[in-house]
Amino acid sequence: MNVNIYQYDDFRLFLKDAYQALKEADPSLSHRKFAQMAGFKNPGYLNDVIKGFKRLSENASYRIAKALKLTANECDFLWLLARYGQRKSEDEAPDLLRQIAFRRKRSLFGRHNPGLSRYYEDCRYPIVRAAVETLDFRGDYEQLGSFLDPPIPAYEAKRYIRDLCEWGLLEQRSDGRYYTTSTFIEPCRTMGGQVRRINREWIKQALDVQKRHSVDKRHVSTILMSVNRKTEKKLLTAVEEFREKVFDLLKEESEPPEKVMQLNIQLFPQSRSRS
């Protein structure tokens, strides 16, 4: 198992995968043996941290990093991930995420995988990429910028196109037109923090949709339901199945696209469970 810490937003998931990789290399490894390597008296400390039963202190993070044979920069990154994962207030999240993104970009992973490390930092990258798939785009940045709703300046459109081409997510072919290199992009499972952040941006995109578009061009509705746990699970499954059906419909589409649309599917509790 190849475990690269710069792929991760969740420090607990990284520790779980890193320990498993060590164990695959050395089947005799146990939590007790690892605790000795890290200088811990409690043999179950690492497991308690991974499961969220204990907090990871700065001193302990560096001990664990040393036992995992991480570099100095990787040690610092582990503690940064731990600070993000153990933050006491959401007010701390934006600054910590910026630090995580900055260090990831400067890492070897960031230099080799700039698309993975930056594509999900700004919701306009996916929007511009989808617009290119829709337009007969050949470098007219004014046209591209004004095609979006809300529109963006031509210089911004040019920057997004340049980055997407550099990351291999767009390419300009011999006919002069820009094309997407693949239809669907799935985020790395280890970068949950970045995905949650961009999902919040997607939700914000829908805040004024009722003002910007007439009822025949959009659908916005809310259903408040009183459900039991069994129905709740069925609803979550139904939403996931609907999401997969949407992807299937898009894959089956044979006609060229005409516009970019956004679909938000939101299902979440508005109360605690009755005991």
GULOGU-192436 format. One line per field, with one value per residue (C-alpha): residue in three letters; x, y, z. Coordinates in steps of 0.5 Angstrom, whole numbers, m for minus. Example, Ala and Ser with C-alpha at 12.3 -4.5 7.8 and 13.67 -1.06 7.14 Angstrom:
residu = [ALA,SER]
x = [25,27]
y = [m9,m2]
z = [16,14]
//
This chain:
residu = [MET,ASN,VAL,ASN,ILE,TYR,GLN,TYR,ASP,ASP,PHE,ARG,LEU,PHE,LEU,LYS,ASP,ALA,TYR,GLN,ALA,LEU,LYS,GLU,ALA,ASP,PRO,SER,LEU,SER,HIS,ARG,LYS,PHE,ALA,GLN,MET,ALA,GLY,PHE,LYS,ASN,PRO,GLY,TYR,LEU,ASN,ASP,VAL,ILE,LYS,GLY,PHE,LYS,ARG,LEU,SER,GLU,ASN,ALA,SER,TYR,ARG,ILE,ALA,LYS,ALA,LEU,LYS,LEU,THR,ALA,ASN,GLU,CYS,ASP,PHE,LEU,TRP,LEU,LEU,ALA,ARG,TYR,GLY,GLN,ARG,LYS,SER,GLU,ASP,GLU,ALA,PRO,ASP,LEU,LEU,ARG,GLN,ILE,ALA,PHE,ARG,ARG,LYS,ARG,SER,LEU,PHE,GLY,ARG,HIS,ASN,PRO,GLY,LEU,SER,ARG,TYR,TYR,GLU,ASP,CYS,ARG,TYR,PRO,ILE,VAL,ARG,ALA,ALA,VAL,GLU,THR,LEU,ASP,PHE,ARG,GLY,ASP,TYR,GLU,GLN,LEU,GLY,SER,PHE,LEU,ASP,PRO,PRO,ILE,PRO,ALA,TYR,GLU,ALA,LYS,ARG,TYR,ILE,ARG,ASP,LEU,CYS,GLU,TRP,GLY,LEU,LEU,GLU,GLN,ARG,SER,ASP,GLY,ARG,TYR,TYR,THR,THR,SER,THR,PHE,ILE,GLU,PRO,CYS,ARG,THR,MET,GLY,GLY,GLN,VAL,ARG,ARG,ILE,ASN,ARG,GLU,TRP,ILE,LYS,GLN,ALA,LEU,ASP,VAL,GLN,LYS,ARG,HIS,SER,VAL,ASP,LYS,ARG,HIS,VAL,SER,THR,ILE,LEU,MET,SER,VAL,ASN,ARG,LYS,THR,GLU,LYS,LYS,LEU,LEU,THR,ALA,VAL,GLU,GLU,PHE,ARG,GLU,LYS,VAL,PHE,ASP,LEU,LEU,LYS,GLU,GLU,SER,GLU,PRO,PRO,GLU,LYS,VAL,MET,GLN,LEU,ASN,ILE,GLN,LEU,PHE,PRO,GLN,SER,ARG,SER,ARG,SER]
x = [0,3,1,2,0,m1,m7,m10,m15,m17,m11,m14,m15,m8,m6,m10,m8,0,m1,m4,2,7,4,3,11,12,6,9,8,2,0,4,10,9,7,15,17,14,16,8,7,0,0,m7,m6,m5,m12,m15,m13,m15,m22,m23,m23,m17,m14,m7,m3,3,8,5,4,11,13,8,11,18,16,12,19,16,20,21,16,11,11,9,4,1,0,m3,m8,m9,m10,m16,m19,m19,m21,m25,m29,m31,m28,m21,m23,m21,m14,m12,m15,m11,m5,m6,m7,m1,4,0,2,9,10,12,5,2,8,6,m2,m3,m10,m12,m9,m13,m19,m23,m21,m25,m32,m31,m26,m31,m36,m31,m29,m37,m38,m32,m35,m42,m39,m35,m29,m23,m20,m25,m25,m30,m35,m33,m34,m41,m43,m43,m49,m46,m41,m34,m29,m25,m18,m21,m23,m17,m13,m18,m17,m10,m10,m14,m10,m4,m7,m9,m17,m17,m14,m14,m14,m11,m18,m17,m23,m22,m24,m25,m20,m25,m33,m33,m28,m28,m25,m20,m23,m18,m19,m26,m24,m23,m29,m34,m31,m33,m40,m41,m39,m44,m50,m48,m49,m56,m58,m61,m63,m70,m68,m64,m68,m76,m80,m80,m72,m71,m74,m73,m77,m77,m80,m80,m82,m83,m79,m77,m70,m72,m75,m69,m64,m69,m69,m61,m61,m66,m62,m56,m59,m62,m55,m53,m59,m57,m50,m53,m57,m51,m47,m53,m54,m52,m54,m49,m50,m53,m52,m49,m53,m52,m56,m56,m59,m60,m62,m61,m64,m67,m68,m65,m68,m73,m70]
y = [0,7,12,19,24,30,26,26,31,27,25,19,16,17,14,8,7,8,3,m2,m1,m2,m8,m11,m10,m13,m18,m18,m11,m10,m4,m5,m6,1,4,2,5,12,12,11,7,6,1,2,10,10,6,10,16,13,11,18,16,21,27,27,32,36,32,25,27,28,21,18,21,19,12,12,15,21,27,33,37,31,31,38,37,31,36,41,36,34,41,42,35,37,44,47,52,52,59,56,52,57,59,51,49,55,52,45,47,51,46,41,45,45,38,33,30,37,38,32,32,40,38,34,39,45,43,42,49,53,52,56,50,45,50,53,46,44,50,48,42,46,51,51,54,56,61,67,68,74,69,64,69,72,65,63,65,69,72,72,77,75,75,70,65,65,63,58,55,56,52,46,45,45,40,35,36,40,40,44,40,41,44,49,47,46,39,36,30,26,26,25,27,24,27,23,19,22,29,30,36,40,36,39,46,46,43,49,53,49,50,58,58,56,62,67,62,64,71,70,65,64,58,55,54,52,47,49,46,43,37,37,30,26,19,13,11,5,10,15,9,8,16,16,10,13,19,16,11,18,21,14,15,22,20,14,19,24,18,16,23,23,30,35,39,46,49,48,46,45,40,40,34,36,31,32,32,38,35,30,23,22,17]
z = [0,m2,3,1,7,2,m1,6,10,15,20,23,16,15,21,20,13,15,20,16,11,16,18,11,11,18,19,26,28,33,37,43,39,35,42,44,37,39,46,49,55,53,48,45,44,37,36,41,37,30,33,36,43,45,42,39,42,38,42,40,33,32,36,31,25,27,28,21,19,16,13,17,13,13,21,20,16,20,26,21,19,27,28,23,25,32,31,37,32,25,25,25,19,13,15,17,10,7,10,8,1,1,4,m1,m7,m5,m4,m9,m9,m11,m16,m19,m18,m19,m21,m15,m10,m13,m17,m11,m8,m12,m15,m21,m24,m25,m28,m33,m35,m36,m40,m44,m45,m47,m52,m58,m54,m58,m54,m54,m46,m47,m50,m44,m38,m41,m42,m35,m30,m26,m31,m30,m33,m39,m35,m30,m35,m38,m32,m31,m38,m37,m30,m33,m39,m35,m30,m36,m35,m42,m48,m55,m61,m68,m70,m65,m60,m53,m50,m43,m43,m39,m37,m30,m24,m18,m12,m8,m2,3,1,5,8,1,m2,4,3,m4,m3,2,m4,m9,m4,m4,m11,m10,m5,m10,m16,m15,m16,m22,m26,m27,m25,m32,m31,m24,m19,m12,m7,1,4,12,14,20,20,24,23,18,13,14,12,6,4,4,0,m5,m6,m7,m12,m15,m16,m19,m24,m26,m28,m32,m36,m37,m40,m44,m47,m55,m56,m55,m49,m49,m42,m35,m30,m22,m18,m11,m7,0,6,13,20,23,30,34,34,40,45]
//
